[in-house]
Amino acid sequence: MSTNLICPHCHAVIDPAKVNVATDLAQCASCNSIHQLSKLMEARSISSLDDITDPPRGSRIIFRKSGDKMEIQLPKKGFQPAQLGLILFATFWLGFISFWTWGAAQGSVFFALFSIPFWVVGVFMVIGIINNMYEEQQIIIGRNSILLEKKSIEKTTSTEYEMEEIYSVERQSQKLNSFNKNTFRFTFNSNNYSQKGIMLPAITTGSETEFFFENASSAEQEWIVKFLSAWVKRYQKS
């Protein structure tokens, strides 16, 4: 056959020798599951995964396939020159708040407590800067699910989504405010920022929306959205 057929159960390529056009059936040699050939062909034409398998040229994304799983890793990006301005601003902010709090405390401890919201903003600013440099994310695509893992200085989270519960994978707008630490992660990411917020990849189910790959470039975000969306459509159309 001119195109590869992918098993919707284990995502392995189906051997053409296991395809019977007359009976409209195909068997996966990897997991021994049997599928309707016409549906596999339809899923193949819809997904077009062969066109988007490789990450963008020059991307930091690491793409690996191990058995019936695929791993997509976004490693930490470390210090970037564009962050220097925000680091200097955060240093000035915390220094000024420290001086103001000390001065206010000389007259009244109660008056000094008014600085608490500004300390919160400063802490979120620092956390956002560090996360922007050191956060790592990994997506593991299994037989019937997508696992999203995030590792930052604060915590490590792991969320798994069943394919059938995923409503969409697309870039959505996340609103930012002064008490959202993500605000300071995207201060210099003007290509993705608008009055509505920051455009980020998101997995949406019937109950929640989870944003991911916040530190990726626009090209990397567009690629991961197309790739995951294609896998979800392939599974749901099979």
Steps between C-alpha positions, in 0.01 A plus 500: 500500500618858429444627856568362845207390711526557875341275760270715718569273801879487515590758229728254320522494120284219360685257274353514145510117501239511777259705288215328312332737256234244405369466856573864593701385803850563633681334790769662711790259552611695806185464714298253283200734485281493188363815337282604210729601213276776369493673841878477530534661158257774598692568821825506303371763260355714780803501725778562245755426772773414251512870412557622857707226666821703530518802736586839342859545388718633781242403762596399855229232496627144544285240323541130584306184423535200730292194422135601494569837666618837374675755721513870421725695735544876535824543700586802712629792297720660765593867506412708195632855437139622458439417868768738625265799500240315707765374743627857554143623547425224753819587690403868509141413603604281793769745606256791500231302687757389758608860558139624514393224740797571728425871500128446565574260784698771678180694546236227522505125446135519396584751227780272377244222443365698204807382310384135502327511156817647349708223657261245347547655156876494549503135604283403201734697279806308622322163475388584148854593392651182646225278357555659161865393517479160668157348444491174301197337341440159349210352307463123478258365241387148587253256350187688600619796703720808517708562813618854573782550753634833625809544719572839654672636811163502677370154426465213256156431355377212286161496325370222277221543246312218330473557125121482496465770771708758309279760335777694325871579485557856387659831590278698734524833677596495869411820681774642718490730800738649757461204737556233235864388497465412131467873427870547565598195296359657183594865545750484214304251290324772300443276198244297697353778714184696425243699698307177550799331662775263392437241229605155627444135402217347701332162544128544559267237643141524613609616846827692467757674283867429561763731348843359416827571315490858634875545439494374142541729199202582278618249238542228765156572644336483158676170428402330827137611458485356147673178608283428804182607323579258219548212745175576678311518170661176382390318813148646505441433128623139513 
